[in-house]
Each structure stands twice: as C-alpha cells, then as structure tokens.
Amino acid sequence: MSDSVAASHILLMYAGSMRSSATRSKDEALAQIEDLKSQLDGGADFAALAKDHSDCPSGSGGGALGTFGRGQMVKEFEDATFSMDVGDVSGVVETAFGYHLIKRTS
C-alpha cells in the first residue's frame, strides 16, 4: 500500500460549507458536480474543467494538489484517493468543504 499519492481535484463549495464564499445551494452544487462527472465520463479534460469550475485555488493549475501522505487531507478525501488506481477519477466525494471529483495522478 502506498504511503503517498498525488491527485488533482475539482471542488464545488456551497453556502454553508467550510471556508465557503459560494452562494449556490447544496443541491445546486451537487447537480453541477454530477454534470461535471458526466462530462468527464464522456471524455472531457479534467484540468480544463478544474480551471473553469473549481472553487479551490488549485483550479487555476488544473486542480493539481501535488503529493500528500496519509493524515494530510480530510478523511473522506484521503479514503477516496488512496483507494483509487492511478488515472482513475472518483465519483462525487462530499467533505465539509463541499463536493469533489478527484483524479489520482500518481
């Protein structure tokens, strides 16, 4: 089992999520992230969607978070990322920060 992974993500925050300035509702954020997942499943470019849609500052870099080890990310995010194979894109992952789509990059 790997001690560290690298990943990119798309984050959609909603009103009330941690550190959020977003005005969209939780339901609106979920609908939008599900639409983005459908686009990815249809072959859309992950980095381009991150740049256009992610509420995380990492979005400007295509969502790249770099390498991280266990205990550095919130549990839901960590569990999803460490369970994926390199190149996989997760389903919708909810954390206190909002909804994520995660791509494991190494």
C-alpha positions in Angstrom: 0.0 0.0 0.0 1.3 3.4 -1.0 2.4 5.9 1.7 1.7 8.9 -0.6 -0.3 9.7 -3.6 -0.7 12.7 -6.0 -4.1 13.9 -7.1 -6.0 16.7 -8.7 -9.5 17.7 -7.8 -12.5 19.8 -8.7 -14.2 21.4 -5.7 -17.7 22.9 -5.7 -18.4 24.7 -2.5 -21.9 25.7 -1.4 -23.4 28.2 1.0 -22.6 26.9 4.5 -19.7 24.6 3.5 -16.4 25.1 5.3 -14.4 28.2 4.3 -17.0 28.8 1.5 -17.9 32.2 -0.1 -20.1 30.4 -2.6 -23.8 31.4 -2.9 -25.0 28.2 -4.6 -27.2 25.9 -2.6 -26.0 22.4 -1.6 -28.5 21.0 -4.1 -27.2 23.3 -6.9 -23.6 22.3 -6.1 -24.5 18.6 -6.2 -26.3 19.0 -9.6 -23.3 20.9 -11.0 -20.7 18.4 -9.8 -22.8 15.5 -11.2 -22.9 17.3 -14.5 -19.1 17.7 -14.4 -18.7 14.0 -13.7 -20.9 13.2 -16.7 -18.7 15.4 -18.8 -15.6 13.6 -17.6 -17.1 10.3 -18.2 -17.8 11.5 -21.8 -14.1 12.3 -22.3 -13.8 15.9 -21.1 -10.4 17.2 -20.0 -10.1 17.1 -16.2 -7.6 20.0 -15.9 -9.8 22.2 -18.2 -12.9 21.6 -16.2 -11.0 22.3 -13.0 -9.7 25.6 -14.4 -13.2 26.6 -15.4 -15.3 25.4 -12.5 -13.3 24.5 -9.3 -13.8 26.8 -6.3 -10.4 25.7 -4.9 -7.3 27.9 -5.7 -5.8 24.8 -7.2 -8.2 25.1 -10.0 -6.0 27.6 -11.8 -3.4 24.9 -12.0 -5.8 22.3 -13.4 -6.7 21.2 -9.9 -3.3 19.7 -9.1 -2.7 19.2 -5.4 0.7 17.6 -5.6 1.8 14.7 -3.5 0.4 14.1 0.0 0.5 11.4 2.6 -2.0 9.9 5.0 -3.3 12.3 7.5 -2.8 15.4 5.4 -6.3 15.6 3.9 -9.7 15.2 5.4 -10.7 11.6 5.9 -13.3 11.3 3.1 -10.9 12.8 0.5 -8.0 10.6 1.7 -10.0 7.4 1.8 -11.2 8.0 -1.8 -7.8 9.0 -3.2 -5.9 6.1 -1.6 -8.5 3.6 -2.8 -8.1 4.6 -6.4 -5.7 3.4 -9.1 -3.5 5.9 -10.9 -5.5 7.6 -13.6 -8.9 6.9 -12.0 -11.5 9.7 -11.5 -13.7 9.3 -8.4 -17.4 9.6 -8.1 -18.7 12.6 -6.1 -17.0 12.8 -2.8 -18.5 15.0 -0.1 -16.4 16.7 2.6 -17.0 19.6 4.9 -15.6 21.8 2.1 -18.2 20.8 -0.5 -18.3 18.3 -3.3 -15.1 17.0 -5.0 -14.2 15.0 -8.1 -10.7 13.5 -7.6 -8.3 12.3 -10.2 -5.4 10.2 -8.8 -2.3 11.2 -10.7 0.4 9.0 -9.1 
